[in-house]
Every structure is written in structure tokens, then in C-alpha cells.
Amino acid sequence: MVTNVRKIFYYHTRVVDQPGEAYKRLAQIKQLGVSLVAFAMFPEGPAHSRLTMFPDDSGVLSFEAKRAGIKLDGPHPALLVQGSDELGALEEIHQKLYEAEVNVSASAGASDGKGGYGYILYLRPEDYEKAASALEL
């Protein structure tokens, strides 16, 4: 089972919950030259959506967003797990975190349909280094 785990950070920003608003923000992020490794969007109240962006380089996103006047909440710690999509692929990761007494606040993942997967683990700041150590990063 080939697995790659890396420390990443994520940032939140809000947009009005209307057609095209996520597209506009993503187009803006692209124009700023920011590469994202993951992205999520969830409703936030009756009139807004929360965009969660996982940049390849958090320094670039922070700098460019500030320069463009985009309000960000973050950085927040996370781990990006990528590997071979096999039965029980995430069990070993979670076992190591359990043994290190690390709580995973939330997670999300997907198979790529070609034998691989990507998985995000949201962590509390106080658990970040403990999790990295448990996973030998």
C-alpha cells in the first residue's frame, strides 16, 4: 500500500450563496497564480457559502489574497493523505493517530477511480505536531 502524507494548511473565505460566486472566487484565485491541492464548499447560514481552500503553498495564498483584498480565515492545520485505493487504506493512518491520542476533527476523501485516493484530515492545532510525529513526517 503506497501512501504519501503531507502537512498542509487550509483557509476559509465566504461568498454570497448565489450561482457563479464560487466560480468567481476560484477564477480570482487562479488569476493570482495560486495552486490548490484541495477545495471544499459548504453552506454557512441562509445567504452565504464557506469556501475552504487547501493551497499547494500557503504563503502564496496568504500573500496574494491580502494583496487582492480577499479576507481569509486561517491558516488551519491539516494533513493530506494520498495513496493506493485498497480495502482498509485509511485504517493504518487512523490506528496510528488513535495510538498517539490524536483526535481527527473532521475528514473528507475521494477515490480517483483509477486506483488512487486523496484524503484530508482536519486537526486541532495542539494535535498537529503529535499527528505528524505519529505518521513519521
Protein Blocks (a to p, Z undefined) as FASTA:
>chain_A
ZZdddddddddddddddehklmmmmmmmmmnopacfbdcdddedjkbccdddddfblmlm
mmmmmmnopacedddddddddddddehklmmmmmmmmmnopacfbdcdddehiopacddd
dddfklmmmmmmmnoZZ
